[in-house]
Amino acid sequence: MGEKSENRASRYLDKARCQNARKTKSKLMNTEELLRLHDETCQKCKLIMKQKNSDYTGGKNATDIFANFNSSTILDIHPVQGLLLRLIDKVQRIRSFTNDKQLQVSNESVDDACEDIINYAILAKAMLIEERKKIEQNLEKEKQEKIYSILPD
C-alpha cells in the first residue's frame, strides 16, 4: 500500500470518526468506543510501521531494523535516546495543537502525531529488549571466559 493509499485510508477513518462524533455529540465516549478506537489505531500503526520500517532501514532486504536509530551513535547518542528525541517532537506537535487548536503543517494531523508516538514506544520497547538480550549474552560470555581461564591447560 503506497503513501497515497495510506493517506486515503487515514482520511476515511478520520471521516468515519467525525461522523460518529456528530452522531454522539452530546454523549461521551464509552468503553466499547474506546476499545474500538484502540483496535483501529493499533491496526493503522502496524501498517504504518511496516511501511516506514522498510523506508527508514534501507529497503525490504535490510537486516538492521533499527538502522535509522542506531545511526545516532555517530553523534554519541544512545539509539533509544535518539528515538526519544523524535518522540518529543511529536509531543510538541500535540502540545501546539492543544494550545492553538490547529497545526501549521497541514500534511500531518494530530492523529498522525499520536500514531507516531505509539510506534516510537513500540520501537523503544523492541530496542530495549534487544539491548537486554545483548547484556545477558555478554554476561554469559564473560562467565564462560572466567570459567575457562581458571581451568588448567
C-alpha positions as CSV (number, residue, x, y, z in Angstrom):
1,M,0.0,0.0,0.0
2,G,1.5,3.3,-1.0
3,E,1.5,6.6,0.8
4,K,-1.5,7.8,-1.2
5,S,-3.5,4.7,-0.2
6,E,-2.3,5.2,3.4
7,N,-3.5,8.8,3.4
8,R,-6.8,7.8,1.8
9,A,-7.3,5.2,4.4
10,S,-6.4,7.7,7.1
11,R,-8.8,10.3,5.7
12,Y,-11.6,7.6,5.5
13,L,-11.0,6.6,9.2
14,D,-10.9,10.3,10.2
15,K,-14.2,11.0,8.3
16,A,-15.8,8.0,9.9
17,R,-14.7,9.2,13.4
18,C,-16.1,12.7,12.7
19,Q,-19.4,11.2,11.5
20,N,-19.6,9.1,14.7
21,A,-18.7,12.1,16.8
22,R,-21.5,14.1,15.2
23,K,-24.0,11.3,15.9
24,T,-22.9,11.1,19.6
25,K,-22.1,14.8,20.0
26,S,-23.8,15.0,23.4
27,K,-22.5,11.6,24.5
28,L,-19.1,10.9,25.9
29,M,-17.0,8.1,24.6
30,N,-17.8,4.8,26.3
31,T,-15.6,1.8,26.9
32,E,-16.8,0.0,23.7
33,E,-15.9,3.0,21.6
34,L,-12.6,3.4,23.3
35,L,-11.7,-0.2,22.7
36,R,-12.8,0.1,19.0
37,L,-10.6,3.2,18.7
38,H,-7.7,1.2,20.2
39,D,-8.2,-1.7,17.8
40,E,-8.4,0.7,14.8
41,T,-5.4,2.7,15.9
42,C,-3.3,-0.4,16.5
43,Q,-4.1,-1.8,13.1
44,K,-3.2,1.5,11.5
45,C,0.0,1.9,13.5
46,K,1.1,-1.6,12.5
47,L,0.6,-0.8,8.8
48,I,2.5,2.5,9.2
49,M,5.4,0.8,11.0
50,K,5.7,-1.9,8.3
51,Q,5.8,0.8,5.5
52,K,8.1,3.2,7.3
53,N,10.5,0.4,8.6
54,S,11.2,-0.5,5.0
55,D,11.8,3.1,4.1
56,Y,14.0,4.0,7.0
57,T,16.2,1.0,7.3
58,G,17.4,0.6,3.8
59,G,14.6,-1.3,2.0
60,K,12.9,-4.7,2.0
61,N,16.2,-6.7,2.2
62,A,17.8,-4.6,5.0
63,T,18.9,-6.6,8.0
64,D,19.1,-3.9,10.7
65,I,15.5,-3.0,11.5
66,F,16.8,-0.2,13.8
67,A,19.3,1.3,11.3
68,N,18.0,4.8,11.4
69,F,18.0,4.9,15.2
70,N,21.4,3.2,15.5
71,S,22.9,5.9,13.3
72,S,22.6,8.3,16.3
73,T,25.7,6.6,17.7
74,I,27.6,8.7,15.2
75,L,26.8,11.6,17.4
76,D,27.5,9.6,20.6
77,I,23.8,9.4,21.4
78,H,22.3,6.1,22.5
79,P,19.8,4.9,19.9
80,V,16.9,4.8,22.4
81,Q,17.7,8.4,23.4
82,G,17.7,9.4,19.8
83,L,14.3,7.8,19.4
84,L,13.0,9.6,22.4
85,L,14.1,12.9,20.9
86,R,12.0,12.2,17.8
87,L,9.1,11.2,20.2
88,I,9.5,14.6,21.9
89,D,9.0,16.3,18.5
90,K,5.6,14.5,18.3
91,V,4.7,15.5,21.8
92,Q,5.5,19.1,21.0
93,R,3.2,18.9,17.9
94,I,0.3,17.7,20.1
95,R,1.1,20.4,22.7
96,S,1.0,23.0,19.9
97,F,-2.4,21.7,18.8
98,T,-3.8,21.8,22.3
99,N,-2.6,25.4,22.7
100,D,-3.5,26.7,19.3
101,K,-6.4,24.3,18.2
102,Q,-4.6,23.8,14.9
103,L,-1.4,22.8,13.3
104,Q,0.6,24.9,10.8
105,V,1.8,21.9,8.8
106,S,-1.2,20.6,7.0
107,N,0.2,17.3,5.8
108,E,0.4,15.8,9.3
109,S,-2.6,15.7,11.7
110,V,-2.6,15.5,15.4
111,D,-3.8,11.9,15.0
112,D,-0.7,11.2,12.9
113,A,1.4,12.5,15.8
114,C,-0.4,10.2,18.2
115,E,0.2,7.2,16.0
116,D,3.8,8.1,15.6
117,I,4.2,8.2,19.4
118,I,2.6,4.7,19.6
119,N,5.1,3.4,17.1
120,Y,8.0,5.1,18.7
121,A,7.0,3.5,22.1
122,I,6.9,0.1,20.4
123,L,10.2,0.6,18.7
124,A,11.8,1.7,22.0
125,K,10.4,-1.4,23.7
126,A,11.8,-3.6,21.0
127,M,15.2,-1.8,21.1
128,L,15.3,-2.2,24.9
129,I,14.5,-5.9,24.6
130,E,17.4,-6.3,22.1
131,E,19.7,-4.4,24.5
132,R,18.8,-6.6,27.4
133,K,19.5,-9.7,25.3
134,K,22.9,-8.4,24.4
135,I,23.7,-7.6,28.0
136,E,22.7,-11.1,29.0
137,Q,24.7,-12.7,26.2
138,N,27.8,-10.6,27.2
139,L,27.4,-11.6,30.9
140,E,27.1,-15.3,29.9
141,K,30.2,-15.0,27.6
142,E,32.2,-13.3,30.4
143,K,31.1,-16.1,32.8
144,Q,32.2,-18.8,30.3
145,E,35.6,-17.0,29.8
146,K,36.1,-16.7,33.5
147,I,35.4,-20.5,33.9
148,Y,37.8,-21.4,31.1
149,S,40.5,-19.0,32.4
150,I,40.7,-20.8,35.7
151,L,40.7,-24.3,34.2
152,P,44.2,-25.9,34.0
153,D,45.6,-26.4,30.4
